[in-house]
Amino acid sequence: MARNGTKKGRISWKQESVDKTFLEACIVEVTLHGREGSSLKQSSWKKVAEKLKTEHNFIADQKQMKNRYDYLKSKFAAWSKLKNKTGNVYNPVTNTFNLSEEEWQLEIKSNKYVEALRSVPLSFPELCVQLFEGCTSNDFDSWGPSSTLPHPSEEMFDHNLNGIEDIECGQMEPPTQGFTEEASGRSKKRKKRKDKATIDEVGDCITMVAKTLIEKHNLSNDIDVCMEKLETMGWGELDVKYQTALLLFGESADIRKVWLRLQPQSCELWVKNAGAKYGLIG
């Protein structure tokens, strides 16, 4: 009950477009900032709320968004289990399951979220796969402030700071969380000089850093697939979006996985959000 004596209105998620924006915004935040436990970080929830308000004039607080996130995650888990069930019970065209009444009742007894799937199919399964699949099975997705493991992007850059210090990159600082205090001091000086650099010089620097990281880590064959997809976007090599994508490819394998799973129409939004975070795209 609210302080003024009126009951707080129940939020509605019935519009599929709202769910779509919600899932896409969560994917962007997880990609750029990682997770906190099994959910998003507090700063990320604020960004998702801003996106919902801007796109749909839809206002939700963190608790409401977290409840929706947990509901969709549980529904996705039930959907995945049924989808992998033997007997070809899943119809990918209609996104429905072909089960007998007895089979439905057995599945519902084992998982209450199956009942929701029976009446309403899982919305945007591809986006749910990107956001929820493996969210507790790898270090990147499960990392949080209380984790005893280093953040994957932090670990990657800590091991190779010495390997890239010889690159003269005064206009641009690679986005990492593993800088020492000394390196942090140097990065502040670089940031001042960045204002004097042209966008082409910044782009060249990004390319150098990304290529060096790729060469030193021998990241895996997926970088070739990422580059092939990047070439289909129609961005020139001097385009800031192209340079930002290169930087993301070099940061972690998990980010490359998200890039490969994104639909083409979502790729540009994803890269622009990353570019805005790093101060490359206004």
CORDA-V683602 format. One record per residue. N is the residue number from 0. BURIAL is b if it has 24 or more other C-alpha atoms within 12 Angstrom, else e. Layout:
[[N | BURIAL] [N | BURIAL]]
This chain:
[[0 | e] [1 | e] [2 | e] [3 | e] [4 | e] [5 | e] [6 | e] [7 | e] [8 | e] [9 | e] [10 | e] [11 | e] [12 | b] [13 | e] [14 | e] [15 | e] [16 | e] [17 | b] [18 | b] [19 | b] [20 | b] [21 | b] [22 | b] [23 | b] [24 | b] [25 | b] [26 | b] [27 | b] [28 | b] [29 | b] [30 | b] [31 | b] [32 | b] [33 | b] [34 | b] [35 | b] [36 | e] [37 | b] [38 | b] [39 | b] [40 | b] [41 | b] [42 | e] [43 | b] [44 | b] [45 | b] [46 | b] [47 | b] [48 | b] [49 | b] [50 | b] [51 | b] [52 | e] [53 | e] [54 | e] [55 | e] [56 | e] [57 | b] [58 | b] [59 | b] [60 | e] [61 | e] [62 | e] [63 | e] [64 | b] [65 | b] [66 | e] [67 | b] [68 | b] [69 | e] [70 | b] [71 | b] [72 | b] [73 | b] [74 | b] [75 | b] [76 | b] [77 | b] [78 | b] [79 | b] [80 | e] [81 | b] [82 | b] [83 | e] [84 | e] [85 | e] [86 | e] [87 | e] [88 | e] [89 | e] [90 | e] [91 | e] [92 | e] [93 | e] [94 | e] [95 | b] [96 | b] [97 | e] [98 | b] [99 | e] [100 | e] [101 | e] [102 | e] [103 | b] [104 | e] [105 | e] [106 | b] [107 | e] [108 | e] [109 | e] [110 | e] [111 | e] [112 | b] [113 | b] [114 | b] [115 | e] [116 | b] [117 | b] [118 | e] [119 | e] [120 | b] [121 | b] [122 | b] [123 | b] [124 | b] [125 | b] [126 | b] [127 | b] [128 | b] [129 | b] [130 | b] [131 | b] [132 | b] [133 | e] [134 | b] [135 | e] [136 | e] [137 | e] [138 | b] [139 | b] [140 | b] [141 | b] [142 | b] [143 | b] [144 | e] [145 | e] [146 | e] [147 | e] [148 | e] [149 | e] [150 | b] [151 | b] [152 | b] [153 | b] [154 | e] [155 | b] [156 | b] [157 | e] [158 | e] [159 | b] [160 | b] [161 | e] [162 | e] [163 | b] [164 | e] [165 | e] [166 | e] [167 | e] [168 | b] [169 | b] [170 | b] [171 | b] [172 | b] [173 | b] [174 | b] [175 | b] [176 | e] [177 | e] [178 | b] [179 | e] [180 | e] [181 | e] [182 | e] [183 | e] [184 | e] [185 | e] [186 | b] [187 | e] [188 | e] [189 | e] [190 | e] [191 | e] [192 | e] [193 | b] [194 | e] [195 | e] [196 | e] [197 | e] [198 | b] [199 | e] [200 | b] [201 | b] [202 | b] [203 | b] [204 | b] [205 | b] [206 | b] [207 | b] [208 | b] [209 | b] [210 | b] [211 | b] [212 | b] [213 | b] [214 | e] [215 | e] [216 | e] [217 | e] [218 | e] [219 | e] [220 | e] [221 | b] [222 | b] [223 | e] [224 | e] [225 | b] [226 | b] [227 | e] [228 | b] [229 | b] [230 | e] [231 | e] [232 | e] [233 | e] [234 | e] [235 | e] [236 | e] [237 | e] [238 | b] [239 | b] [240 | b] [241 | b] [242 | b] [243 | b] [244 | b] [245 | b] [246 | b] [247 | b] [248 | b] [249 | b] [250 | b] [251 | b] [252 | b] [253 | b] [254 | b] [255 | b] [256 | b] [257 | b] [258 | b] [259 | b] [260 | b] [261 | b] [262 | e] [263 | e] [264 | e] [265 | b] [266 | b] [267 | b] [268 | b] [269 | b] [270 | b] [271 | b] [272 | b] [273 | b] [274 | b] [275 | e] [276 | e] [277 | b] [278 | e] [279 | b] [280 | e] [281 | e]]
